[in-house]
Amino acid sequence: MSIHRSLLSVLLLSLSAPLWAAKKVDLDYQVRFLPESDQAEVSLTLEQGEQVISLDFDLGDKGYYSDFSADGQWTQDSPERGLWQPATGKATLTYRVRVSHPRGDQRFDARMTEDWVLIRGDDLVPSAKLRQEDKTELVSRLLFELPKGWRGVETGWPRIGKNKFRIDNPLRKFDRPTGWIVAGKIGTRRAKLGETDVTIAAPVGEGMRRMDVLTLLTFVWPEAQAVFPRDPAKLLIVGAGDPMWRGGLSAPNSYYMHADRPLVSENGTSSLVHELVHVFSHIQGTDKSDWISEGLAEYYAIELMRRAGGMSEDRYQKVREQLIKWSRPVKSLRSAHSSGPITARAVLLMQELDREIRQATKDSQARSLDDVTRGLMRLDRVSTKDFIEITENVMAGRSKVLDTRLLR
C-alpha cells in the first residue's frame, strides 16, 4: 500500500511541476543615443504583452521624458506618472529621454557630447510598479545602437553579445538597467579581482587614470573581501573630467569618479575606496541615519588602506587629528544627509566603537566593527536603533561609546 502511495505522489508531482514553474517572458530594452539632440530613444519590448497587466512609471518632476508611443494603452494623468497597459502579443513602448543632467555650479552628473555619453541606466528607464500575471518572470536584456564612429559601450551588467547585456536582479520583479553606462569613443582596462570582473572605462582624452585606479583596487581588494561577504560578478568604474560633477557617485554594480579626483587625498582618505565600500555593503540609512552608511564608507576608506599596508600608524594618527579638527562643531550625527563634518565625527565614533568591541570580546569570540557591518548588510534600510541593537548583540552587552548625545 505504501509503495502505491509513493508512486501516486511521484505521479502527482510530475503532473503539477509545470504549474509551479514561472512563465518566462522576454523583455528587451533598446537604447539609441542621439547626440545632436542630447537625447536617447528607448524602447521596451515585451514578447508576450498579455503577461504584464501594467507598468506604472515614476517620471519625476524634471520633464526628462517625452514622445511616448505604445502598443496597448499609454495614460498620463500627471507629468510625474505614466501607465502602460501592453497590448496582447508582442508589445513595445518607445519614448525619448533628455540625457544631460545639471547638478548645480555648471556641473553635470550625466552628460552627452558628440563623441561619448555618461549616464545612469536608472535615468534611461525610470522605476515602475509592475503588475503581472501570476507565475510570470521577465527575462531582461539591454541592447545599444551606437552613433557612427562610437567604438563601444560598458555597463555593470554581464555582456552577452556585441553591445548587448543581460539584466538580472533577483531582488526586483521589474529588472531595469540600473547603474552607470559609458559609451562612445572610450578606453578601458580590465582585471579579475577575486571572483569579480572589474572594468575601468572612460571617454578617451578625459584624463582618467585607469591603470592607477586598477592598481589601487588590486591592492585593497583582499582586505575588502575579508570584511564584506559579497563577490559581485562585475564591477564597472567610470569617470570623466570637467564639467562633470567633481565627486563620486555609487550604484549597486558600478560607480563614477571625477577624473581629477585623487585616488588618495591629502588627508589620507580615498574617495575611490569610499565608493567601493558603498557598492560592496549596500547599506542605506533611514530615520535620520545617513551617518551610518557615510560613516562606514569613510571609516573603511581609511581602515582598508591601513590594513593593506598603505598607511603607517603615524599617518593614521594624523588622519585622526584632522577628523577631530574638522568635526569639532558637530553636536549630533542624526541627519537625513550626512555632511562632511558629520561623516568625520561618525568615523571617530566608529574607530572608538571598534576598539570597545575588540576589548569587550577579546576573551571570547574576538569580534570587531566588521561583525557589526556584516549584520547591517542583511537589512534593507538601517536606523540608528538598528545600529545600536546589532552592535550590542555583537558585544553581548551595552556599549558606552554609543551612549552619547550624538545619536539622540
C-alpha positions, 0 to 999 in steps of 0.5 A: 500500500505504501509503495502505491502511495509513493508512486501516486505522489511521484505521479502527482508531482510530475503532473503539477511541476509545470504549474509551479514553474514561472512563465518566462517572458522576454523583455528587451530594452533598446537604447539609441543615443542621439547626440545632436539632440542630447537625447536617447530613444528607448524602447521596451519590448515585451514578447508576450504583452498579455503577461504584464497587466501594467507598468506604472512609471515614476517620471519625476518632476524634471520633464526628462521624458517625452514622445511616448508611443505604445502598443496597448494603452499609454495614460498620463494623468500627471507629468510625474506618472505614466501607465502602460497597459501592453497590448496582447502579443508582442508589445513595445513602448518607445519614448525619448529621454533628455540625457544631460543632467545639471547638478548645480555650479555648471556641473553635470552628473550625466552628460552627452557630447558628440563623441561619448555619453555618461549616464545612469541606466536608472535615468534611461528607464525610470522605476515602475510598479509592475503588475503581472500575471501570476507565475510570470518572470521577465527575462531582461536584456539591454541592447545599444545602437551606437552613433557612427564612429562610437567604438563601444559601450560598458555597463555593470551588467554581464555582456552577452553579445556585441553591445548587448547585456543581460539584466538580472536582479533577483531582488526586483520583479521589474529588472531595469538597467540600473547603474552607470553606462559609458559609451562612445569613443572610450578606453578601458582596462580590465582585471579579475579581482577575486571572483569579480570582473572589474572594468575601468572605462572612460571617454578617451582624452578625459584624463582618467587614470585607469591603470592607477585606479586598477592598481589601487583596487588590486591592492585593497581588494583582499582586505575588502573581501575579508570584511564584506561577504559579497563577490559581485560578478562585475564591477564597472568604474567610470569617470570623466573630467570637467564639467562633470560633477567633481565627486563620486557617485555609487550604484549597486554594480558600478560607480563614477569618479571625477577624473581629477579626483585623487585616488588618495587625498591629502588627508589620507582618505580615498574617495575611490575606496569610499565608493567601493565600500558603498557598492560592496555593503549596500547599506542605506540609512533611514530615520535620520541615519545617513551617518551610518552608511557615510560613516562606514564608507569613510571609516573603511576608506581609511581602515582598508588602506591601513590594513593593506599596508598603505598607511603607517600608524603615524599617518593614521594618527594624523588622519585622526587629528584632522577628523577631530579638527574638522568635526569639532562643531558637530553636536549630533550625527542624526541627519537625513544627509550626512555632511562632511563634518558629520561623516568625520565625527561618525568615523571617530565614533566608529574607530572608538566603537571598534576598539570597545568591541575588540576589548569587550570580546577579546576573551571570547569570540574576538569580534570587531566593527566588521561583525557589526557591518556584516549584520547591517548588510542583511537589512534593507534600510538601517536606523540608528536603533538598528545600529545600536541593537546589532552592535550590542548583540555583537558585544553581548552587552551595552556599549558606552561609546554609543551612549552619547548625545550624538545619536539622540 
